[in-house]
Amino acid sequence: MVELPDGAVETLLAEDPGGPVVMLNLLRFRPEGGRETYQRYVDAVGAVSARYGVEIVYLGEGGRALAAEDGQAWDTVLLVRYPSREHFAAMIRDPAYREIEHLRVEGLAEAVLQPTVPAIGREVA
């Protein structure tokens, strides 16, 4: 899945514990030109994301998975910090973002987009 399903943003906001959110992005590019198309998205999204205080925390190329089911290796791992879930929602609803979002969809074969919250000071299960 590449696009957010209906109701996903509303659920994200309804489950908001407050504070910043770091989105885990696991990306698999389309075989023919996907990486290049996604790079066009990255080049274009910078101007939009800057208005919402977005920060790239980590960007890495995926390597061979040491422990995973078949098909769970990812081309790129990306951690993106937003000041709040509201900032994330506002950014993806921004008309300027909507104009370039198709490049993300066209470049990706599969993606995981998962919100995370800090676990420091919490008991780890």
Long-range contacts (C-beta under 8 A, 24 or more apart in sequence): 1-110, 1-111, 2-104, 2-105, 2-108, 2-109, 2-110, 2-111, 3-105, 4-92, 4-113, 9-89, 9-92, 9-93, 12-85, 12-88, 12-89, 12-115, 13-85, 13-86, 13-89, 16-84, 16-85, 16-86, 17-117, 18-84, 19-84, 19-117, 19-118, 20-81, 20-82, 20-83, 20-84, 21-81, 21-82, 21-84, 21-85, 21-88, 21-115, 21-116, 21-117, 22-57, 22-79, 22-80, 22-81, 22-82, 22-115, 22-116, 22-117, 23-79, 23-80, 23-81, 23-82, 23-88, 23-113, 23-114, 23-115, 23-116, 24-77, 24-78, 24-79, 24-112, 24-113, 24-114, 24-115, 24-116, 25-76, 25-77, 25-78, 25-79, 25-80, 25-111, 25-112, 25-113, 26-62, 26-74, 26-76, 26-77, 26-111, 26-112, 27-74, 27-75, 27-76, 27-77, 27-78, 27-108, 27-110, 27-111, 28-74, 28-75, 28-108, 28-109, 28-110, 28-111, 29-75, 29-76, 29-107, 29-108, 29-109, 30-106, 30-107, 30-108, 30-109, 31-109, 33-107, 34-106, 34-107, 34-108, 34-109, 35-75, 35-107, 36-107, 37-103, 37-106, 37-107, 38-103, 38-104, 38-107, 38-108, 39-107, 40-103, 40-107, 41-100, 41-101, 41-103, 41-104, 41-107, 44-100, 44-103, 45-97, 45-100, 45-104, 47-96, 48-91, 48-94, 48-96, 48-97, 48-100, 49-91, 51-91, 51-94, 52-82, 52-83, 52-87, 52-88, 52-90, 52-91, 52-94, 53-82, 53-83, 53-87, 54-80, 54-81, 54-82, 54-87, 54-91, 55-80, 55-81, 56-80, 56-81, 57-81, 74-112, 85-115, 88-115
